[in-house]
């Protein structure tokens, strides 16, 4: 049985236009985190609401989960699309649009759901029940919150600590880091490793990273502590978690008066694992058009 959603959390049914307008504010394209921050700002969603986790998926807040559904609906309707690097952009046909017909989009896509699965869909609560049947995952979960992602998140949080360090090294190397070393030792001030990142084959930066295998949100104090551990020879800090970052943590990391800290949350870490095919393999399937076979 699904848990009752906190009434303060906006449903994806009310986030279609805000998601679209957030992308317009961002110049027509943006990442998940950019869209999340812009929607939170535009709708003035309070911090105590933005940090509520989604049940069963510790690397995503409930607001982020609802936004994932909104993006999925907009993508299926042809309003937006996404790249392999999870950058979303507005399709050309909607570039000049100022607003969307939310009810029309919802009605069309819920009709498509009902055709795929013979169940009653309550217009006031259009999400279909999750029946643990993988063949229905495409209509029961948003594109970015499929069950395999929750399972991978669980694996990351419970794997051998040294294995997780090696995995982090591998991901960072795939991202373009060199000389990646794990340096965790007593009295190191919280830095788990260091490396070098070369931009465009010319500019090189000394980078320090810290990994937090969290179930839930990393807060602002952890960001401040990590920043305080950076030595003068470190030009960039990267904080990685298998969970999420609170709104306060994201604000602290990008505080204009302090050294900027790059954040990689569990969702983005999994995206990198998928992008570089590290320990995961794409499985393709076919959707059967049963009506075609009945009418042919």
Secondary structure by P-SEA (a helix, b strand, c coil): cccccccccccccccaaaaaaaaaaacccccaaaaaaaaaaaaccccccccccccccccccaaaaaaaaaaaaaaaacccccccccbbbbccccccccccaaaaaaaaaaaaaaaaccccccccccccccccccccccccccccccaaaaaaaaaaacccaaaaaaaaaaaaaaaccccccccccccccccccccccccccccccbbbbbbbbccccccaaaaaaaaaaccccccbbbbbbcbbbcaaaaaaaacccccbbbbbcaaaaaaaaaaacccbbbbbbbbbaaaaaacc
